[in-house]
Structure formats: C-alpha cells, structure tokens
Amino acid sequence: MDHSFGPDGSDSAVRGSRNRPLFIVGVDGTDSGLAALREAADRAAQVDARILCVHVRSLPGMCEMTAFLAPGAVAISRECRDSREIDAWLQCVQTLDPTGRSWRFKVVSGRPDRCLAQIARAEHGDALFVGQLPRAPWSRWFHRCPARRLARSGVCPVHRTGVT
C-alpha cells in the first residue's frame, strides 16, 4: 500500500519534487516512532525535503506463531497489526498535514531493519529517521534493536531518536 499526498490532496507535489532531498521515516505508532517523525518533519522544513513514512508490519515471531494454535488467535493477531498500522498512519496525518508539506505513507512486511534499508536504497533516501527506546543492560540478549542495526548498515545517515 502506497499513499501519496500533497497539500491539496493530490500526488502532483511529490512528482514535481525529484531534486529535493528525501527523508525516510520508520513509523510504528509508538512514542519513539512519533519522536522520529517529528524530528524528520522539523529537519525537512529546514532543507525543503520530501518525506516518505514507512510502516513495517513485522512477521510473526516463534511465540506468536505457536499461539496461532489457539482458536481465534490469527484474527486477534491481524487485528493488532492493523491497529498499529492505523496508529502509525494517524500520527503521520496529525504531524505532517498541518505543515502543508507533501508526504507519502508506505506499508511493507518483513524485518524493520532490512525493509527500511532496502527502501532507503531503492528510493535513494538522503536520511533515515527511526525511533529508539532506551536500552536496558540485559536487552541485547532478548531484543535486537532495528535502529542499531540500521545505524550499522551504512545505507544512508541514520538519525535515531529516543523518547524523553
């Protein structure tokens, strides 16, 4: 799904702006994703950049796939993923529409770090903005942060924004 919007509701503003920088923002409906979106919007205003918001629908993990054996679990999982996608899109609308800037919203499925890096390469992104939660000392054993992986990917400058 790829939605393009201009200040007048059309995508003509996006087509006519190929020479402007492109900022890619990973949005997920969380506070850290919103912080990344706000930072990208502020910087885009300074340099007249275009914004591509990307929501990555993560693939189910092993625990979630095991839970699918329970009746109704697949429908509940799908509903939760749909809700996160709507939250991400709504944050984009509430943050970017008042600025009058053109922006796009794209939804893909896969691992967030891989998908965002692939889109940054394909779209020739000039900067990538992602949210990052504070890291607990034990978290490296249980959670691999997509923001950290992206920062090491070298695809383009990565701006990691934390929640204060």
C-alpha positions as CSV (number, residue, x, y, z in Angstrom):
1,M,0.0,0.0,0.0
2,D,1.5,3.4,-1.0
3,H,-0.4,6.6,-0.3
4,S,0.8,9.9,-1.7
5,F,-0.5,13.2,-0.5
6,G,0.2,16.8,-1.4
7,P,-1.2,19.9,0.4
8,D,-4.2,19.9,-2.0
9,G,-4.7,16.1,-1.5
10,S,-3.1,15.1,-4.8
11,D,0.2,13.5,-5.5
12,S,1.4,16.1,-8.0
13,A,3.5,17.8,-5.4
14,V,5.5,14.6,-5.0
15,R,6.1,14.1,-8.7
16,G,7.4,17.6,-9.2
17,S,10.0,17.5,-6.4
18,R,12.6,14.9,-7.5
19,N,15.5,17.2,-6.9
20,R,14.7,17.8,-3.2
21,P,16.2,15.6,-0.5
22,L,14.2,12.5,0.6
23,F,13.8,11.7,4.3
24,I,12.6,8.2,5.1
25,V,10.9,7.8,8.5
26,G,10.2,4.5,10.2
27,V,6.8,4.9,11.8
28,D,5.1,2.3,14.0
29,G,2.5,4.1,16.1
30,T,4.7,4.3,19.2
31,D,6.0,7.3,21.1
32,S,9.6,6.7,19.8
33,G,8.2,6.5,16.2
34,L,6.4,9.7,16.7
35,A,9.6,11.4,18.1
36,A,11.4,10.3,14.9
37,L,8.6,11.6,12.7
38,R,8.6,15.0,14.5
39,E,12.4,15.3,14.1
40,A,12.2,14.4,10.4
41,A,9.4,17.0,9.9
42,D,11.5,19.7,11.6
43,R,14.6,18.9,9.6
44,A,12.6,18.6,6.4
45,A,11.2,22.1,6.9
46,Q,14.8,23.4,7.2
47,V,16.0,21.9,4.0
48,D,12.8,21.6,2.0
49,A,12.9,17.8,2.0
50,R,10.3,15.3,0.9
51,I,9.1,12.7,3.5
52,L,8.4,9.0,3.0
53,C,6.8,7.4,6.0
54,V,7.3,3.6,6.1
55,H,5.4,1.3,8.4
56,V,6.8,-2.2,8.6
57,R,4.4,-5.0,9.5
58,S,6.7,-7.4,11.4
59,L,6.4,-11.0,10.6
60,P,5.1,-13.1,13.5
61,G,7.8,-14.4,15.8
62,M,8.0,-18.0,17.0
63,C,6.0,-17.4,20.2
64,E,3.2,-15.7,18.2
65,M,3.2,-18.5,15.6
66,T,2.8,-21.1,18.4
67,A,-0.1,-19.1,19.9
68,F,-1.8,-19.3,16.5
69,L,-2.9,-22.8,17.5
70,A,-5.5,-21.3,19.8
71,P,-8.9,-20.6,18.3
72,G,-9.2,-17.1,17.0
73,A,-5.5,-16.2,17.6
74,V,-4.9,-15.4,13.9
75,A,-7.7,-12.9,13.8
76,I,-6.6,-11.3,17.0
77,S,-3.0,-11.0,15.7
78,R,-4.2,-9.5,12.4
79,E,-6.4,-7.0,14.3
80,C,-3.4,-5.9,16.5
81,R,-1.2,-5.4,13.4
82,D,-4.0,-3.4,11.7
83,S,-4.4,-1.3,14.8
84,R,-0.6,-0.5,14.8
85,E,-0.7,0.4,11.2
86,I,-3.7,2.8,11.7
87,D,-2.0,4.4,14.7
88,A,1.2,5.0,12.6
89,W,-0.8,6.5,9.7
90,L,-2.8,8.7,12.1
91,Q,0.4,10.0,13.7
92,C,1.7,10.9,10.2
93,V,-1.6,12.7,9.3
94,Q,-1.6,14.7,12.6
95,T,2.1,15.6,12.4
96,L,2.6,16.3,8.7
97,D,-0.7,17.5,7.3
98,P,-0.7,20.8,9.3
99,T,2.8,21.6,7.8
100,G,1.4,21.7,4.3
101,R,4.3,19.5,3.1
102,S,3.9,16.7,0.7
103,W,4.5,13.2,2.1
104,R,3.9,9.6,1.4
105,F,2.9,6.6,3.5
106,K,4.0,3.1,2.6
107,V,3.3,-0.3,4.3
108,V,5.6,-3.3,3.8
109,S,6.0,-6.6,5.6
110,G,9.3,-8.1,6.9
111,R,12.1,-7.3,9.3
112,P,12.1,-3.5,10.1
113,D,15.9,-3.0,9.7
114,R,16.0,-4.9,6.4
115,C,12.9,-3.3,4.9
116,L,13.9,0.2,5.8
117,A,17.4,-0.2,4.4
118,Q,16.0,-1.7,1.2
119,I,13.6,1.1,0.8
120,A,16.3,3.7,1.5
121,R,18.4,2.2,-1.2
122,A,15.6,1.8,-3.8
123,E,14.3,5.3,-3.2
124,H,17.7,6.9,-2.9
125,G,17.0,8.3,0.5
126,D,19.2,11.1,1.9
127,A,18.5,10.3,5.5
128,L,16.6,7.7,7.6
129,F,14.8,8.6,10.8
130,V,13.9,5.9,13.3
131,G,12.8,5.8,16.9
132,Q,14.8,4.0,19.6
133,L,13.9,3.0,23.1
134,P,16.3,3.4,26.0
135,R,18.4,0.3,26.2
136,A,18.4,-1.8,29.4
137,P,21.7,-3.6,30.1
138,W,20.2,-7.1,29.6
139,S,18.2,-6.2,26.5
140,R,20.9,-7.2,24.0
141,W,20.2,-10.8,24.8
142,F,16.5,-10.6,24.2
143,H,15.9,-7.9,21.7
144,R,17.8,-6.8,18.6
145,C,17.0,-3.2,18.0
146,P,16.3,-2.3,14.4
147,A,17.6,1.3,14.9
148,R,21.0,0.0,16.0
149,R,21.2,-2.4,13.0
150,L,20.2,0.3,10.6
151,A,22.9,2.6,12.0
152,R,25.5,0.0,11.2
153,S,24.1,-0.7,7.7
154,G,25.7,2.3,6.1
155,V,22.8,2.8,3.6
156,C,22.5,6.5,4.4
157,P,22.8,8.7,7.5
158,V,20.5,7.3,10.3
159,H,19.0,9.6,12.9
160,R,18.0,7.6,16.0
161,T,15.5,9.5,18.2
162,G,14.8,8.4,21.7
163,V,11.8,9.1,23.9
164,T,12.4,11.6,26.6
